[in-house]
Amino acid sequence: MILAIESSCDDSSISITKIDTLELIFHKKISQELEHSFYGGVVPELAARLHIEALPKILEECEEYLPQIKAVAVTNAPGLSVTLTEGVAMAKAVSIALNIPIIAVNHLKGHIYSLFIEKEEKFPITVLLVSGGHTQVIEANSLDDMQILAKTMDDSFGESFDKVSKMLNLGYPGGPIIEKYSQNGDCNRFAFPIPLSQSPKIEFSYSGLKNAVRLKIDELEGTSLKSQDISDVCASFQKTAVDHILQKLKKLFKQKTIKDFAIVGGASANLYLRRELEKLCSSYGTNLHLSDLKYCSDNAAMIGRVAIEQYKNKDFINIEDLDIKTRLKDY
């Protein structure tokens, strides 16, 4: 069995996965959304303090499995430095206490392997990763052969939802809030500009769209912002944000034949995005793969799934060499 620890941002999570059968026998995550909602976003120092409280409590629930653990895996990159540090510190302590090796896991690879929790890995596959920190298209041929085909020039897809929600004083996290309000809104009321619509390049940008929404909110507030206005802004913004992704993916699908495509990351839980991508993939004869909704956001189950493949390859790291990396240039 492999014990995996995830603390790259504001979710404290630990899992235990069987190496031979891929069975997830323990998984628990403690979210900090309520604590951070007061501030309208994640406060790194607060997140670190909450990890200090939550991770040991979860580990206590794993006590019966500890004698069977063969390795401890931990997210060491990318993420917030102060929160990654808490998970790495626990992994080192577990490694010493149980005399087992450590596996350092790339958090972004974890999101890709969320597709394969309790399943065999399936490559090659082209993946859209959308989260609060990333918007990327990755060509994944194997665990150790992943190339970024496109990425955002500025804000991420998920981050833009958080920012718009904050502009409207709706709370945090913005993704599910904007999606909820959109259900009662007119997505065609406001014609927000689709970013980079005239650019032939396959890349993403959300700063301009975010600014266009801000200007519209300012205009509406001048005439007294109503409940229906809020829903319409949310629906129109969500449609434009997704249309931007669809436009760029259409360019990609025209350039190369893609048999298998997937969306992963916290923002991949957006049901409107899922429905629109289902339509797009269907029109190109492409198979769409989705993670279970419960594994879209940061979690230790996906970290443990990556770690199984690294364990098979004996991809361990010396405790002295294990360190955090807040950013990664590639996969």
C-alpha angles and dihedrals in degrees: 000000000000124000112211130195126199123188105138094131133345103330120088109205141165129181139179120210130183111240099213101041101026088229114158102222099171132021131159133165129186112201123211096198094116094052094048096041090080089064097042093240145022116308104204097209092049090047090053093051091049091050089055088058100038106042097059090048091054092045090056089062089057095057096110091056098047097092089059097049113117099182141001119229126197138179107246099164147074112007144075111330097224094049096043087053092061093054093045091050091053092047091053091049092049091047092054095042095049097030092232132137125262126234117202111211131202105231093215092054085052090061091052090050090052082084089063104045106144087357137092114263116259121207148212098042134149112226135198109206113197121175143130091283106028144046109178142145110218129191102214116193097160141336091283099033111068125138130189110234097178140358142174121281093211131342121029126236093251094043091055090057090052092049095048091048089052091049089055093044090237099133141242140333092038100197101075092034094055090044091052094050090045091064089072096038138094106243092195099052096090119040100210113185115260106234119248091356091151096044117101090206121102101233137112137236131176104170094089094048090048090053092048089054091049091053091049091050090051089051093049093046087057088063095037115276111245131201092253090050089057093051092047092049090050093048094045092047093048092050092050093045090053094041088058090057092045093051093053094043090052088058090050094047090052091052098050140014110251116193098179126030131175141182120214139165133073095294091053086081088076103115094204090056090048093051094048093048090049088057092047095049091046091054090055097041091246124149112237118212123197134188118232108268091244090060098046096089124058111301141155094235091073091045090052091049092056090045092059090062091045090049091054088052091047088239098164131151129219113248090237091055097047109109138148127261117196093195137028127204094207144339 
